[in-house]
């Protein structure tokens, strides 16, 4: 059952068809046997996970049920603080850092009875590339291709059958890119919907924490546990958390889905465009209304993502950079240097552009419930392609076309697979929504997944150990 959904495993545990101890032991055995080839885990916490599984089994036997994550093995990105394991954020400088408190999201997972298997690898500081001393996770569909960044391990582990779900973070696309690359469903929630207390920052005003899993239902189940107000994070929204799972059955009939055909289709890889058109037809067949809309001007905004991220990253690392500059990899160091050099007038210009875009985007959503777009404008790049791109900012800006606007605005999106390219690699789309519409987006994605089987496809073989 390593490739079952989280909700399938949860149901089997609740019906006493399988125990948390058995499920956890099986998952740990797979990690031991296969993760040398996948390289998704920064740390595996086998002994602690076993103890948590036994605790869950005992509670469930006594009739205590903490919800759909109770007894289910999951994992967290290695920028979430844990008192029981180092939290490195993919860096050399924090390699031995063990926090004095857990991140709010970690505490909430454990309060819900989830069994945390370990910490998942990520790019350095949650930027674009892994630290030179870190072996990057490998895409389970084909290790010669990108696994996404920065939540690379959070994409690889659930896709490879090494966890039933994971937490990732997203500043410019870092939940969505690895979800797209690995064939997962990921929710980048509204900014502030999930607390960032105890989560290493890349860029505070752009950072989002959210779930990555095998289905919309799984992602909704995880989000329902980690979302909500937090007295330790004053930026966390006070809005109550709805029952996302209960809403899944509502379907999309009567829902209005917007599409801007010039934004969604022009300059897009033909296979990705064809898959998006097919997805649009599925939504229409399910009773959704498709409405033509105009996405706000976004080109300049996307080009400003790098300097905006840079200046906030410089703030996040000011205690260790430049004091420990030699311990940084070149890409993260270069981003920080750019941020340190940015002038006040330039920053103010970015903020004004952001305000203008956010207002226009909010106006667009007065006429629609969700907005359909690709996740990436191109097919999944190979590692050879990425090496050839180098640090060309134009390539990054093109990649950010469909992701960065929703980090700038803080509006939520759900990413889900909607096909495969001719190389057998996943293709992915997004549904975006107005603030706090995560439930509606999960409902729409779930409806799509009841009519299609793209999210049920699994990699056929693990990569060899390297």
C-alpha positions, 0 to 999 in steps of 0.5 A, a space after each residue: 500500500 506504499 502508493 495508496 493515497 493518504 486518505 486510503 491509508 487513513 481509512 484502513 487504519 481507522 477500520 483496523 485493517 492495518 496498524 500505524 506500526 505496520 504502515 510505518 515499518 513498511 515505509 521505513 523499510 522502503 526508505 532504507 532500501 530505496 532512498 539511496 537512489 532517490 536521495 529525498 531525505 536529509 534525516 530519517 527518524 526511524 526510532 522516533 517514528 516507530 515510537 509515535 506509530 506505537 502511540 497512535 496504535 494504542 490511542 486508536 485501539 482505545 477509541 481515540 481518533 485524532 483525525 485523518 492524519 492519525 497514524 499516517 507516516 508523513 515528512 517535512 521539509 528541512 526548514 521546519 524547526 524540529 527539537 528532535 532533529 537538526 534543521 539545516 534549511 539545506 545550508 552548511 551554516 545550519 548543519 548542526 542547528 537543533 532548535 529549541 522549539 518546534 515549528 507550529 506546523 510540526 506541532 500541529 502535525 504531531 497533535 493530529 497524530 501524524 507520524 513524522 518519518 524525517 526531514 526532507 532535502 531542499 535547495 540551499 536556503 530555499 532558493 534555486 539550487 542545492 548547496 554544493 556539498 548536498 546530493 540533490 534529490 533525483 526525480 523518481 520518474 527519470 533521474 536525468 530530469 529536474 525534481 523541482 526546487 526548492 521543496 525537492 525532497 518533498 516532491 520526490 518522497 511522496 512520488 516515490 512511495 517514501 511518505 504519504 504526504 509532505 510539507 513544502 514551502 513556496 516563495 516563487 514556485 517551490 511547492 508547485 515546481 516539485 509537485 509538477 515535476 513529480 506528479 503530485 498535487 500541491 497547495 500553495 495556500 493564501 499568504 498567512 493561511 498557514 503559520 510560518 513560526 519556526 520556518 526558516 525564511 527565504 523572503 518573508 512577504 513571499 513565503 508560504 507553507 503548504 502540503 504536497 501529496 498524491 491527491 487533492 483530498 490528501 492535500 486538503 487533509 494536511 492543510 486542514 491540520 496545519 492551517 489557522 491562526 497562531 499567536 506566535 505568528 502575528 501574520 497568520 490569518 485569524 479566519 477560521 479553518 473550514 472542513 476542507 474534506 467535507 467540501 470535496 463532495 460539492 463538485 464544480 457544477 455552477 462554478 465559474 472558471 476563468 481562462 485568459 487564452 493569451 496568458 495561458 497558451 501563448 509561448 507555451 510548449 504544445 504538449 502542455 497547451 494540449 493538456 490544458 485544453 483537455 483539462 478545460 474540457 473536463 471541467 466544462 463536462 462536469 458543469 463548470 462555466 468557462 469564462 474568458 478573462 484578462 489577466 492583469 499585466 504581469 511581465 514587469 512584476 515577474 521580472 521584479 521577483 528576483 530583486 524582491 526576493 533578494 532584498 528579503 533574503 539579505 534580511 533573513 541572512 544578515 546574522 550569518 552573511 557576510 560573516 560566514 560568506 565562505 560557507 554559502 553556495 554561489 547562487 544563494 550568496 549571489 542573491 544575497 549580494 544583489 539584495 544588499 545592493 538594492 537601493 530604497 527607490 528600487 525597492 519602493 518601485 517594486 512595492 508599488 508595482 506589487 500593489 497595483 498588480 494585487 488590486 487588479 488581480 482581486 478585481 479579476 476574481 470578482 467575476 470568477 471562482 477559479 483561474 486555470 493556467 499551466 504550472 510551467 510554460 515548458 516541459 520538464 527540463 533535464 539536468 543537462 538543460 539546467 546546467 546549460 541554463 547556468 544562472 541566466 536570470 531570463 530562464 528563471 523569469 520565464 519559469 516564474 511566469 505562472 507562479 511568481 504572480 501568486 507569491 507576490 499577491 499571496 493568492 492561493 493555488 492548487 497544482 495537479 497533474 493533467 497529463 504526461 509528455 512524450 518522454 513520459 514525464 508529468 505535465 501539470 496545471 494550476 487552479 488559482 483563486 481569491 484569498 482563502 479559497 483553498 477549499 474551493 480549489 481543492 473541491 475543483 481539483 478533486 472533481 477533476 481527479 474523480 474523472 481522470 487518473 493522471 494523479 494515480 500514475 506512479 513511477 515504474 522503477 526506482 533510480 539506481 543507488 548512486 
